[in-house]
């Protein structure tokens, strides 16, 4: 792939190669073919102009059942941020009454556009409407509507190429590029520590919202790769199924890629990484390569007795068998201490370790965390 490109006033850097997109589209087309192979009706392919032109063409070359093509223009985007307002559709040239429709969309961001379009088609009498999108930003997508076919999931970043534009430029690029924002300010890198039951999940959500951070949980990243069926995901899946750990390099690669590709945030919140000194050193090396460093560890502490109490209470409410057994909980606490203590030393030496008292209400703990993070 070429290096950086300039469109209007902005720079974009290589993100997803044409070859990788074609592979994702191969997999997508196989699924659509399998679902429509035996149907006796003639569905409508609905291309959402202009962004989905290349994707629609790529899909049509691969689909092997009878269908008609209709195009429609409808957009909620101006520049590089979603306006949230969906414009009125222009040019739905064929009647959809009683027909099955497969919408081809370039990218689903908030989902406002696609959900409005689906509702509009159903209100015009379409018998069934399926959504087939080349790309999805799962971190932004807020709707309950099921997306039937998704080619690839991407982080929340602004991209161009393969039909997608920045103010009408860039649609003809075969590869996909991501906005390369000038690094005039440093990003914040927070690492969240806390034993099970410390309220990490709740506090992470509050931090992400208040400080405009991107939450990186290694478990979620792996599940995303696996769901997308990427090469990395397939490798991870076979390792996990064989009961093995995913190698550090794989996890580190995923994290570095998140740092590089996620835009529009002021920093990152790492959760579940690093777990070992080797990983902490690798993280330092990644950040150093990019001219950055760890901002602070946010370590939520509660006494062991309280961990048992909180988890047992949660078990009673949620009926989770693994949480109900005190010896299992004690084991998890031991694992936590054994794993985290060397890291605490590591970050104390680096001068970035900060402890938060996790005893109190959610709001009290949250305010202590905000009091710390406000300083950075
Ligand atoms: P939504 O309604 O889901 O928020 O936005 C969907 C529409 O916004 C897409 O059809 C596309 O036109 C535009 N869009 C969303 N994200 C991007 C992006 O990263 N790059 C470009 N070029 N357009 C985007």
Boltz pocket constraint, residues with backbone or C-beta under 6 A from the ligand:
constraints:
  - pocket:
      binder: B
      contacts: [[A, 51], [A, 74], [A, 75], [A, 76], [A, 77], [A, 79], [A, 82], [A, 105], [A, 106], [A, 107], [A, 108], [A, 109], [A, 110], [A, 111], [A, 112], [A, 113], [A, 114], [A, 157], [A, 158], [A, 159], [A, 160], [A, 164], [A, 165], [A, 166]]
      max_distance: 6.0
